[in-house]
Amino acid sequence: MATRPSTRKGTAKVQPGQGIKMHHIYYWHDAFRNPEVERTHVPVRYDPFDISVAYAFVQDRWVQCVSQYYAQLHGHSEKALLLASAELRQRQRPTSTRLTAKHLAEFLAKATAHEALLLQRLHDHEARRVLDAMAGPQTPVESGTAPPPPRLPATAPAGAEEMPAAPVDLTTLPVFKESTANGNTPCSA
């Protein structure tokens, strides 16, 4: 825990019913319900590669606190949060609306959905290129005529059905041993 980064102050105030606030986001743990803990400043740390969780030192132990927008923030890094914050500030500058955790979570969720859509489009484009390459060169279709059937790659050279298959000497083939992921030989039942 000592190697995880902290905020500039290194502590955060436990707000009753809300938890601790770091980077515009509230984080909660049930240990914050204790009246002795409420309104105190506690040491805090966070995971720079997953901003959906933070850590607070409460009652002589580190506890993992969960963000109020865990589902939207899970898996996003601190760097992504900083970029999203800067982008939202720039977009909201003309309207002078406040940057909130809800705005950040919605923005990151939209960005994730947009990224997934772009990734799917990339996969579709690659699949189309593979299918086009398999079909071979296409001739332009004249209007009013049906397109020619797609060309399939030949599986054997012409006249191969007339050639007899050469016998294979099984004693010259290498013998491979079956093993599991941990390197052990599987037991046969």
N, C-alpha and C positions, 0 to 999 in steps of 0.2 A: 504494500500500500504506500510505502514511503516514496516509491519512484513515480507514482501517478502525479500529474500536475494539479495545482490548486488555483484558486482565483488570486487576483492581485493582493487582496487583504488576507487571504488564507482561511478566512472564516465566513460564515453566513449566519444571519439571524433566523431562528426558528419562529416563523409566523404561525400563530394559533390557527389550526384548521387548514393551513395551506402548505406548510413545510418550509424548506429552504429554497431560496431563489438564486440561481446561477445562470448567467448568460440569457436573461429574460425568461427563463423557464423555471417553474416550480417543481420540486422533487419531494416525494413523501415517503415516510416510513412510520409504522405504528409506534415506534419509540417516541415520536414527537407528540403523542397524546399526553404524555406525562406532564402534569402541571409544573414540575420542577425544571423541565426542559424548555417549555414554551418561553419565548422572548429572550432566550439566551443565545449567545454567539458560540457556534460549534465549529471546530476545524472541518474543512471539506476538501474532497478530492473528486476528480472525474476521470472518465475513460475518454481519451481524445479520439478514439476510433468508434465509439458508440455513445452518442450524447443522450440516449434514452435513459441512462442510469448515472447516478452520482453516489458518492459515499460521504458519510458524516460520522464523526467521532462522538458518540452519544453514550453517556454513562460507562465510560472506560472501555468501549469497544467500537469497532468500525461496523456500520450498518449500511447495507445497499439500499439506496433510495430510488424509487421509480418515478419517472416523469409523468406529469398529468397527460401528456400526449405520447405515451410510450409507443403505441402502434405506428404512428406516423414518423416518429424520430428514430425508431430502432434501426441500427445499422448505419446511420449517418454519422459522419465524422465531425470533429470540431471545425475542420477546414470547410466542410460543406455548410455548416451552420454560419460561419463567418461570411462566406460568399453569398448565401441566401439573405443574410441580414443586410449586407451592402446593397444587394439588388433590390430588396424591398424598400430600403431607405431611399434609394434613388427613384423608385417608382412612386413612392408616397410623398416625395418632397413637394410637389405642387399642391397637394391637398393637406399637408401638415398633419396627417393622422399618425397616431402612435404605433410603434412597432410592438406587437404583442406575441406571446408564445403561440397563440392560436394562428396568427398570420404566418409565423415561421413554419409551424407544423403543416398547415395547408399548402404552403408554397413548396415545401420539401416533398409532400405527398404527390403534388402535381408534377414536380420535376421527376420523381421516380416513375410515375405512370408514363410521362413523356419519354423518358429514357427507355422504358420497356417497349413502348411503341416503336421508337427508332430502331431498337435492337431487332424487333420482329421484322421490320421493313428490311433491314440489312440481311437477315436470314432468308427472307422471301426473295430478295434480289439475287443472292448467291444461289439459291435453289433454282431460280429461273435460268441463271447462267449455266448451271450444270445440265438442266433439262434441255436447253437449247444446244449445248455442245453434244449431248447424246443424240439429239435428233439430226444433227449434221446440217449442212447448208440447205437453206430453203429457197425454192424458186418463187418469184413473185406470182401471185394469184391474179388471173384476169377476172374481171367482173363477169358474173353469170356462170362461172365454172366452179366446180367443187375443188377444194384444196387437195393436193396429193396426200396419201397416207404418210405418216411420219416414217422416216427411215430408221430401221433398227440396226444396231451394229451386228456384223456377222460374228457368229460364235465359232465357226470353223471355216478354214479355207475351202474353196470350191473343190469338189472331188474328194473331200476328206472321208465321206461315208464309204468310199470304195477302198480306202487304205485300212489294212488290218491293224488292230491295236498291238503295240509291242508289249511283250510280257515284262513284268516288273519283278526283279529279284528282291524279295523281302529281306533277305539276309544282309543286303548292303545298305538298308535304310537305318538311320540312327534311331536309338531307342530313347525316348524321353520318359522321365519319371514324373508322375502326377504329384503335385504338392499343394498345400493350402497357402493362404496369405502369410501365415506366420512361419512358413518354411517346413512344417511337419507334413509327413505323408499321411493322407486320409485313411481312416480305418474302413475296411469293406464290411458290409453287413451280411 
